Amino acid sequence: MSEKKIPYKIYIDENEMPNAWYNLRADMKVKPAPLMNPGTHKPMTAAELEGVFCSELVQQELDNTTRYIEIPQEIRDFYKMYRPSPLVRAYNLEKKLGTPAKIYYKFEGNNTSGSHKLNSAIAQAYYAKKQGLKGVTTETGAGQWGTALSMACAYLDLDCKVYMVKVSYEQKPFRREVMRTYGASVTPSPSMTTQVGRQILAENPNTTGSLGCAISEAVEAAVTNEGYRYVLGSVLNQVVLHQSVIGLESKIALDKYGEKPDIIIGCAGGGSNLGGLISPFMGEKLRGEADYEVIAVEPASCPSFTRGKFVYDFCDTGMICPLAKMYTLGSGFIPSADHAGGLRYHGMSPVLSQLYHDGYMKAVSVKQTDVFAAAEEFAKVEGILPAPESSHAIKVAIDEAIKCKETGEAKTILFGLSGTGYFDLVAYQNFNDGVMTNYVPSDEEIAQSLAKAPKID
Amino acid sequence: MSEKKIPYKIYIDENEMPNAWYNLRADMKVKPAPLMNPGTHKPMTAAELEGVFCSELVQQELDNTTRYIEIPQEIRDFYKMYRPSPLVRAYNLEKKLGTPAKIYYKFEGNNTSGSHKLNSAIAQAYYAKKQGLKGVTTETGAGQWGTALSMACAYLDLDCKVYMVKVSYEQKPFRREVMRTYGASVTPSPSMTTQVGRQILAENPNTTGSLGCAISEAVEAAVTNEGYRYVLGSVLNQVVLHQSVIGLESKIALDKYGEKPDIIIGCAGGGSNLGGLISPFMGEKLRGEADYEVIAVEPASCPSFTRGKFVYDFCDTGMICPLAKMYTLGSGFIPSADHAGGLRYHGMSPVLSQLYHDGYMKAVSVKQTDVFAAAEEFAKVEGILPAPESSHAIKVAIDEAIKCKETGEAKTILFGLSGTGYFDLVAYQNFNDGVMTNYVPSDEEIAQSLAKAPKID
């Protein structure tokens, strides 16, 4: 253990930044199950996937064996504009809680997208540009991914079509305006611009939309427009790969001071932030070199890990995407409109799902009023106004730090502060006004949407 | 000149951060004129000022001779939560412009207030706390100062009453919500809660408010509430002192790489950001140790330097504050409601006013549509969505870099990127929709409001 005084913020140098992403799958004994063709129920081939995704991203998606994949120089140059992100020692939060625990957080909010999403957005946009495409299509929920992709596309001069979940589009007009400022077109989903959108609206004209539905529209727009491919900000293996930069930087920073986390905590929606944060640590755990307690935190209103099933399911409402084996609440599951912020996807990264299934990590679900209370406590002492998503991790980090206070254990806690809450002030206002509710789906609701999952083995 | 490769972002280490603020006045041959009592037209004494301001801040306000003033440890600890701020080499902007110029910007937006305002907010809140006060009152225009003060007060457990210029209060409901999240009370100004507010509303019921008016209300609230003092985010000498941390860090970072700016550019509203950025450089210039071209950039709709007069004037609409000798448009001047963002104060820091008067710096005014065009160009290549205020500096930095392209000169340009534009998306939307206008006040309008200035020497 080093005796060096640990600063509030540990920045690694630009030349210490990772040159390669770490591919967690290479160290998994049980690999994540392959994506399946929704028609044939057979594993998707690279050729099939290339109709939807860029070729090089398909290779990354299917690569379960290469441990390190080099980050192209152009992407590293872009990373240098907003990375390394700081690893912050939460001295003030520790003091406020009176805990013997040491709390660190990796803060990914110091860029205009306000979150970690930019790490994968620039990678996906880069490979699209390299392939000579005109543009990309995508969906966005809370708007962080859409903003990130708009920024990456503006930088590379690629066209960008974003389908934004209608409830977010209406609650977050400013998000739309940021994307527009970066030159993207933004359509509220479901929309009349796609066949799948028209069908969903015909069945349910008052729907506030869902990520699953927006994905269907974005995929349709990609396959029906010449020179476009679809990109996705979470769930996919390639996204966990790109996001490994979060964990790699965290580990380099901690190693500088001889620090090793006992507990690693991240919020989990589709798994991009959590998967990226834990990657190198989980790699050590899988290889038996170290042990870490890993905790995924999800909203009680969208509890894929804690109340979903580990089965093959559709990734989208329109059922046109490949099937993934994952913890899922059913592709028709839409969290109640009272649910604030992101983490609203019905499924979960197949990589994380397999690890959870195999006992390498835990999951807990938390109520959103508790999440916002933790967010405000954190904001007042640490300065940063956190995203509601990230605040799920804050809530559990505080809980663990309080447990340490009770037991007297000086554990080292690392959590992912994946983004800022500047665009979530309607939710903060509801919380401040005491009108925020805590919707929890019923067992029947979940069973009903799960019943539509395809029956595969 | 060092041969070290200059990274995209230069972070100085925590232990390299300044331990003292630099007091520019100590090196000025002609000191800024003293604040005057509005009743007697005699210089304000410390005792008189202490009715409005905290005692230790009064000392700092009046101290024209101490070159370095130590930053208390508690403030340095707070600074460590969000400082050092990065000094960014704008490689991508340089490339986009095809300029031989080297462009650097000091980015102060990486904190929840979204701007440099936190640097002085924590200092002023600290001295209020140290004096045993219950709380502080203030005004805010664009909302950055109010947010910063709310954050500082939440951290120190001080009460915080903010009077927010009505037009901003209405255009930026989220700003209000951030302040509320940090526990502040926020009142749109002019309001019925103060005598001066009631009087202004009686005379002009449809006013959208002004900084000058909000100042009057905040001062009245401070002097009529036991245990409260007034704090101000700009204009005052003490603010330029606290903000010197921006320039000091910039200089330390540049010195590491043997870099020396030829041109230093900052936006100027009340002068807090510009004054802070230029402080140590201007110190060298005043002492004859180095030369720098310093450019203040102001909006054409509120052109204090370029079209105002250098006279004693009221700092507030209600004419209850001390008088300051400064470049002013008259205390009744209210920029047109079409004017977006901050930089809407009728006056200017007495320190900067004196320096400008004595020929140590230049000033230019720019149209807001040009400012937003520069902002979007910058955002696309540098990633950061800039505040409209900061974009005034961007506009002129780009102009100077293009001049370098034309002349072939490889000048080094440093500008202040004082904040982010996340809360300014109504203005961006207007610009994107092509409905933003460029109001420029008439000579008559300025002459009319200047006619109300008190006649002193």
Interface residues (C-beta under 8 A of the other chain):
Chain A: P7 Y8 K9 Y11 D13 E14 N15 D77 K80 M81 Y82 N92 N110 N111 T112 G114 L118 M151 A154 Y155 P173 F174 E177 V178 R180 T181 Y182 G183 E376 A379 K380 V381 E382 G383 I384 L385 T420 Y422 F423 L425 Y428 Q429 N432
Chain B: P7 Y8 K9 Y11 D13 E14 N15 K80 M81 Y82 N92 N110 N111 T112 G114 M151 A154 Y155 P173 F174 E177 V178 R180 T181 Y182 G183 E376 A379 K380 V381 E382 G383 I384 L385 T420 Y422 F423 L425 Y428 Q429 N432
